[in-house]
Amino acid sequence: MIVLRDILYRVGMEAVVGNTGVTINKLHFDSRKVELNDAFVAIRGTLSDGHDYIKMAVNKGALVVVCEELPKDIVNGVTYVQVEDSKMALAYMAANYYGNPSEKLKLVGVTGTNGKTTIATLLYDLFTKAGFKVGLLSTVKVMVAEKEFSAIRTTPDSITINSYLKQMNDEGVEFCFMEVSSHGIAQHRTTALEFAGGIFTNLSHDHLDYHKDFAEYRDVKKRFFDELPASSFALTNADDKNGLVMLQNTKAKKYTYALKSYADYQAQILENQFTGLLLKVNDQEVWSKLIGNFNAYNVLAIYAASELLGLETLESLKIISELNSVNGRFQYVVSPNDKITAIVDYAHTPDALKNVLETINAIRTKNEELITVVGCGGDRDKTKRPKMGHIASALSTKVIFTSDNPRTEDPEKIIEDVEAGVAPQNFKKTMSIANRKQAIKTACQLAGKNDIILIAGKGHETYQEVNGERSDFDDFKIVNEFLKQQNR
């Protein structure tokens, strides 16, 4: 139970009809969840408009309605609060409702196209191993100290974020590492959170189905850094052409990391093998179990952030050498007899796929086949599909185009879009098998001794979504089963 006026702090109100001294139970933006004496915030979404459900919420017992446009039928006894932006209002109300929990721990946001999950998760692991109580809000899972919860989306809604942060406060969590998506920033899900730091990884082609163009996508990411307080740090990848753009207007203390450019935190790759990386980080050598150039950036970002948050250098490097890769991020298995290496990776953007394939090609001896299984998700950015087809066919010796999560689209049509990017000289390398399980099985059958299979696109996901229905599907489990069958 909380008084309405107490959670309207910092909310830009345009009009109020009724009494802000009423006491409410819970806060909702989904009218289906509303119960007696709750507050309902009407959000305009891409598929539906919460304003259409105000009457339903009131009929279910809503005592308060927050909206951008007052309804024609005002119900006596219900308080209506008109605001300019409902999403922003929800963010402030949610933070206030839970007692502004982000202010009671050190919250660090990680944003960029690729690397968010790896950096956030490994920072969680690093600080946990260092003896702290730590929280994690990621694509893969949510951690409240040692308690694990399933994740629904990369950056949850404002109510869910603040609910988890409050649980972290109750558990005595000192640090929380959080993935910050462009959708989350654009929809104000991270507004009203107090960040102790922000990390930028890189920027490449993604989410252009949501953002109208690349410039808007970049500027949304930049807005996260623009809004950081002066007490926080902003850590950016100086090797990315948009890295320094992120720092242009931030009030936070500015730091850079890089492998190629001059930076506050620099690293050099001394060895790059399937067993890991040997790096020289600011004149200190460290071995990491992570693999590839892109992971060298991730390790460097983790090291830099840990130092900025107060960890001692040698302790940080020691723990980094013990960290394992994140589920679905260059996760691999080697078959016992034929020594076929199967790699599962979440690479679902052109840049991520290119990074993974270039990493494999840099390590392999070229005597092995590199067989790539890849597709693209349905109901998402179609412009990246031919680029994915071009990259996969150019950097692999064989490619099987297949389904990812088709959602409501025809899988065969998605594959046609991907195939459109294949250069004529690479046609003979490719085949298409819409059934993803069959595609993985075929890759295993095609692989000979010491060959390498890359299964890209779904990574940690344990489901496949077809026509709006999800069924169990785990790339790593499936490829393991087929490799075991071949080794009998």
N, C-alpha and C positions, 0 to 999 in steps of 0.2 A: 504494500500500500504506500502510495506516494502522492503528494500534492502536485497538481498539474503545474502551477506556477514555478515550482522548484525545478522542473525539467525543461522549462522554456527558456532557461538562461542561454544567451547568445543566439537564440532563434530569431530571425528577422521576420517579425509579425507585421502584417498589413492591416488586419482587422480581427476583432474578437467579438463573437456573439455568445453571450452566456457568462459563466463564472469560472475564472481560472483558479479559484480556491477549492475546486472539487478534488476528491481523492480518487485516484485510479488504481487498478490492480496491475494490469500488464500493458505492454506496448506492442502493437502489431501493424504490419503493412499488408498482411494477407487476411482478407475479410473472413475466410473460412475458419480461421483460428480464434476469431473474436468471441469473447464470453462477456458475461455481465460486468459492467463497470470498467471495461478495458478502454484504451485509447486506440483509435484507428488512424493511420497515416495513409492518405491516398497518394500513391506513386504512379506517375505516368511511365509505363514501360514500353518496350519495343513491340510487344505482342498484345498487351492489354493496358487499360487505363483504370487505376484504382478508383478514380472518381465515379466510374460506372457502378461501383460496389458500395458506395457510401450508404445507400438505403439498406442494403443487406446487412452491413455492419451495425447500423443503428437498430435494425429489427432483432439482431442477435444480442443486443444489450450494450453496445458501445456508448459510453458516457461522454467521450470526447472524439471529435473528428478534426484532423489537421489536413488541410487541402489548399490547392492553389486557386481553386475557383469554388466559391460558396454555392451549395446546391439551392435550387429554387424552393424546395420544401424544407424549411427549418423546423425541426422537431423541438417542441418545448421541453426543457430539462436537459438537453444535450448542448455541450459547449463546442462551438465551431471556431477554429483558429485558422485564419487565412494567411498563407505564407507565399513568398515569391518562388521558392524552390523546395518542394516536399522532400526530395532526396537529402538536401543539405539539412533541412529541419530534422529529419529522422536521425541523421548522424549526431547532431547536437543533443537531441532528446535521448537517444540511446546511451550516449556517454554520460549524460547527467543522471539518467535513471539508475545506472550501475555505479554511480559515484566516481566517474572519471578514472577508471582503473588503470589506463595507460600512463597516468602521471605517477603511479606508485611502483613502477618497475622501469627498466631500461628497454624500450621497444625499438627495434631496428628493422627498417623496411628494406627489402631487396627488390629492385625493379629492373626491367630490361626484357629483351626478347628471349634469350636463352641463358640458362645457368641459375635462374632464381631458386628452383627447388634444391639443386645441389648445394648452393651456398647457404641457404637458410637451414637446411637439414644438417649439414656438416658443422655449422656454427652451433646448432643445438647440441650435436654430439660432442663437440670440442668443449663447450662450457660445462656440459654435464660431467665429462671425464675430469674436468678441472675442479669438480666438487661443488658446483653451484646448482641450485634449483632453476630449471630453465623451461620456457614455453616455446612452442612452435605452431605457426599457422601456415600450412603449406598445401600444395596441390595434392600431395600423397596422403597426408594425415595431419591431425591436430594433436599436439602433446601438451598436457598440463602437468608439468613435472614428469612423473612416471606413468600417468594415466593417458591412454591412447583413445582417440575418437576418430571416426572416419571423416574425411573431408568431402564436401559436396562440390565446391568450386575453389579456384585459386585464391581469390579474395572473397570471403563470405560477406553477407550483408551486415550493416552497422550493428543491428541488434545482436546477431550471433557473435561478431567480433568482440563486442564489449562484454557479452555474457561469458565468453571464454576468458577474457582478460580479468574479469572479476573472480572467476574460479582460480586463476593464477595468483591473484592477490591473496585469496583465502589459503592457498597452499604455500605461500611464502616464496613465490617465484621472483627471482631477481632480474633475469634477462628474458626477453622474448624476441624471437626472430620470425619475421613475417614476410611472405611473398606479397608483393603489391603489383597487381595487374593493371593494364591500361583501362580495362572495364571498371575495375574497382575505383580508380582515380576519377574517371569521367563521371561515374555515378555517385560520387561523394561518399563511398563506403569508408574511406580512410579519413574523411574530414572529421575534425574534432578529436582526433587521436594525437597524443603528445609523443613525438618520435625523438629518441636519443641519437638516432643516426639513420642515414640512408645510403644504400649501395647501388650503383648503376653498373650493369654487366656489359650490355651491348645492345645494338638496335639493328634489326633487319626486318625483312618482309614478313608481316603477320597481322592478323586481325583487320585486314583492309575491307572485310565485309561489314565491319562495325564502324571503323573510322573511315571518313570519306577519302582520305589520301594519306601518304606517308608523313607529310608535314604535320597533319593533325595528330597522328599517332605519336610522333616525336614530341610535339608540344604538350600532349597530355602527360607523357612520362616526365617531361621537364617540370610540369606544374607541381609534381610531388616534391621536387627539390626546392622550387620557389617558395613552398609553404613550410619548409623546415624551420624551426626556431633557431635563434642565434646560439643557443646553448648546445646544439647538436653538431654532428659531423656529417659532411657529404663526401663520400668516397666514390670516385669515378674511374672508369677504364680509359686511360689517356690514349690507348692505341685505337679505340673506336672513334670514327670521325665525328660522332655525336657526343662523345664523352665529355668534352669541355663545354659543350653547349648546355649540358645539364647544370653546370655551375654558374652560369652567367648572372642569374638574379638571386641566387640563394643567399640567405643570411647566415647559414651554417658555416662552420669552419671547413675549409676546402682541402681535400687530399686526393692524390692520384696514385694509380697503380698501373704498371705496364711491363710488357716483355720487350717491346721494340723502342719505345720513346723514353725520354727522361721523365722520371716520376719520383714521388716520395717513397714509393715501395716498388722495387724493381726485382725481376727474376730472370734467370737464364736457364734454359733447358740443357742439362748436361747429358742426360740419357733419357730415351723415350722407348719403352718396351711394352709388350703385352702384360708384363708383371708390374709395371708402374713407371713412375717418373723420378729422376734424380734432378733436383732443382738447386740452384744457388739463389737464395733469397736474401737480398741486402747483405751479401758477403757471408751468409751462413748456408751450409749445405743441408738439404732435407730430402729424405726419400718419401714418396707418396705412393700409396697403392692405386691412386687414380691414374687414368691413362689418357694421353693425348694433349696436344697444344691447348685446346679449349679448357681442359681441366687444369692446366698450368695457371691459366687466368683465375680459375675458381679457387685454387689453393692459395694464390697470392692475395686474392680478395679476402679470403677467410683469415689469413695471417694478419693482414693490415687491419681488418675490423677488430680482431682479438686484441691487438696492441692498442688500438684507439679506445677500446673498452677497458683497458687496464691490465690485461694479462701480461705476465713477464715473458720476454722473447723466447728464451730457451724452453720454458714450460710449454709455450704455444707450439713451437716447432716439434717438440717431442710428441705431443698429443696428435698433431697433424700427421705424423708418420704412422700413427696407429689407426687412423680413420679409414673405414671401408667405403666403397662407392654406394651411392643411393640406389634403391630399387628402380630398375627400368632405365638407369642412366649408365650406359656402357657396361651393362651387367652381362657377364659371359660365362659359358660353360665349355669345357673341352671333353670330347668323347674319349673314353679310355683306350680304344683300340686304334681307330683311324686318326685320332688327334685332330678331329674336325672342331674348329672353334666357332661356336654360335654366340653372337652378340645381340642382345636386345637393347634397343635405345628408343627414347621418347621422341627422337628427332622428327618433328612434324612441320618444320619450316624449311625453306630452301637453304638458308644459311646453316642451320643445325645439321641437316643431312650432309651438306658439303663438308662441314667440320669433321663429322664422324667418319665419312669415307676417306677424307684426306689423312686423317689420323691413322686409319687402318692401312692405307697405302704407304704411309711413311714407315710403318713398322714391318709390314710383310716383305718377304724376300722376292716377290713377283713370280715365284715358281708355283704359287697356289692360285686357285680360282677364288675370286671374291664374288659371292652370289648375294644379291640384295633383294629382299622382299619388302615392298613398300606400296602404300596407297595414300589416299587423301580423304579426309573426313567430308561427309555430306552436309549440306546446309551451312557451309562455311565459305570463306574466301576462295573463290574459284580462280582468281588470277594467279595464285601460286602453283596451281596444279601442273601446267606445262613446265614450269621452272623445276619442279621436283622431278618430273620425268626426264628432263634434260640432264640434270645433275646425276641422278641415279645411273642413267645409261652411259654417261661419259666417264664415270669414275669406278664402274664395276665391270667385271668380266662377263657376268650374266645378271639379268634383272627379271624378277617376276612381279608384275604389277597386279595388285590385289585390292581387296576392300580394307578400309580402315574402320571407321564407324559411319556407315552410309546414311544413318538416320532416315530421313524420309526420301532421299534421292535414289535413283536407279544406280546400283553399283557399276553396271556396265558403262553407263554414261560418264560416271566419274573417271573410270579407267581410260575412256576415250580422251577426256580432257587432259589426263596425265600423259598419255601417249603422244599427244599433239606436240609436246616439247622435245621429243626424241629426234636427234639429228639423223639424216639418212644413213650415214656410215655406221650408226649404232643400232639400226633396226634389227639386225640379225642377232644381237645380244639379248633381245627382249622376248617375253611371252606374257600373256595375261591369264590369270586364274582368279575369278571373282571370289570364290570360296577361300577365305583366308587360311583356314586349317589345311585345306588341300594344297594351297600355295606353299605353306611352311613344310608340309610333307614332301612336296616335289623338290624343294630346295635341299632337303636332307638327302633325298635319293640322288640328286645331281652331284652332291658334294663327294669328292674323293679324299684320299689321305692328305691331311694337313690343310685342306681347304678352309675357307672362312665364309660363314653365313652371317649377314647382317639382317635383322628383322627390325624394321624402323617404323616409327609413327605412334605406337600405342604405349610402349614402355611399361610403366607401373600399372596401367589399367588392367583390371581383372574382369572386364566385360566387353561385349560388343553390342552396339546399338543399331538395330535394323528395324525400320518402320515404327520407330518410337518405343520399341521393346528391347530391353537389355537382357542378354543371356550371358552365362559364365564364359569367359574367354581370357586366358592368360598366356601370352606369347611365350614366356619363359618356361612355364610348365609344359606347354605343347611341344616346343622344340626339344626339351629334355626327353620327353616320352618317345619321340620319333628317333632321336639319336640312340637311345637305349635299345629300341627295337632293332636298329641296324647293327648294333654291336653284339647281338646275341649269337 
